[in-house]
Amino acid sequence: MIVAFSISPTSGDETGGVSEAVAAAVRVVRESGLPHETNAMFTNIEGEWDEVMAVVKRAVDVVAEVSPRVGLVLKADIRPGWTDQMTAKVERLERALED
């Protein structure tokens, strides 16, 4: 499965602010060892349901440590048996654009 998610703290602690809280969440994703990418709006992560959702939960938890309220937007592409789709989907799109 591929999950695209965005975490929004309502406020940051006085030392780091919102950017530091989001950076802590992205650090959790990067340390997970799962395929991932971060862009201006979302972080995408690919893996099995339980492992991906565990990473999302840990990312939310680190933001909750410095924010009294956390917003989470999550979109999932659940396709059992398929792997490496974060890159394969983009490759298929690029081939279609060449035609």
C-alpha positions in Angstrom: 0.0 0.0 0.0 1.0 3.6 -0.5 -0.1 6.2 2.0 0.2 10.0 1.5 -0.1 11.9 4.7 0.3 15.3 6.1 0.6 16.2 9.8 -0.2 19.7 11.0 0.5 20.8 14.6 -1.7 23.6 15.8 1.4 25.1 17.4 4.9 24.3 18.2 6.9 24.4 21.3 8.7 27.7 22.1 12.1 26.4 21.0 11.3 24.7 17.7 8.0 25.8 16.3 5.9 24.1 13.6 8.8 23.3 11.2 10.7 21.4 13.9 7.6 19.4 14.8 7.0 18.5 11.1 10.7 17.7 10.8 10.5 15.3 13.7 7.6 13.5 12.0 9.5 13.2 8.7 12.5 11.9 10.7 10.3 9.1 12.0 9.4 8.2 8.4 13.0 8.3 7.2 14.2 6.1 10.0 11.5 3.5 9.3 13.4 2.0 6.4 10.3 1.9 4.3 10.3 3.5 0.8 9.2 7.1 1.1 9.3 10.6 -0.4 8.5 14.0 1.0 7.2 16.9 -1.1 5.8 20.3 -0.3 2.4 19.0 0.7 2.6 15.3 1.8 4.9 12.5 2.8 4.4 9.3 0.9 5.3 5.9 2.4 5.0 2.4 1.0 4.7 -0.9 2.7 2.3 -3.3 4.3 -0.7 -2.0 6.2 0.5 -2.6 9.8 4.0 -1.3 9.2 2.9 1.8 7.3 0.2 2.7 9.9 2.6 2.1 12.7 5.0 4.7 11.2 2.1 7.2 10.7 1.1 6.7 14.4 4.7 7.3 15.6 4.9 10.4 13.4 1.7 11.8 14.9 2.9 10.9 18.4 6.2 12.9 18.0 4.2 15.9 16.8 1.7 15.5 19.7 4.7 15.8 22.1 4.9 19.5 21.2 1.4 20.4 20.1 -1.8 20.2 22.0 -3.7 19.3 18.9 -2.6 17.5 15.7 -4.3 17.4 12.3 -3.8 14.4 10.1 -4.7 14.1 6.4 -4.3 10.6 5.0 -4.9 9.1 1.6 -4.2 5.4 1.0 -3.9 3.3 -2.2 -4.5 -0.3 -0.9 -3.5 -2.8 -3.5 -2.4 -6.1 -1.9 0.4 -8.0 -3.7 1.8 -4.9 -5.4 5.2 -3.4 -4.5 7.4 -0.6 -5.7 4.4 1.4 -6.9 5.6 4.8 -5.7 8.0 4.8 -8.6 6.1 2.4 -11.0 3.0 4.6 -11.1 5.0 7.7 -12.0 6.9 5.7 -14.7 3.6 4.6 -16.2 2.4 8.2 -16.3 5.6 9.4 -17.9 5.4 6.7 -20.6 1.8 7.8 -21.3 2.9 11.4 -21.6 5.5 10.4 -24.3 2.8 9.0 -26.6 
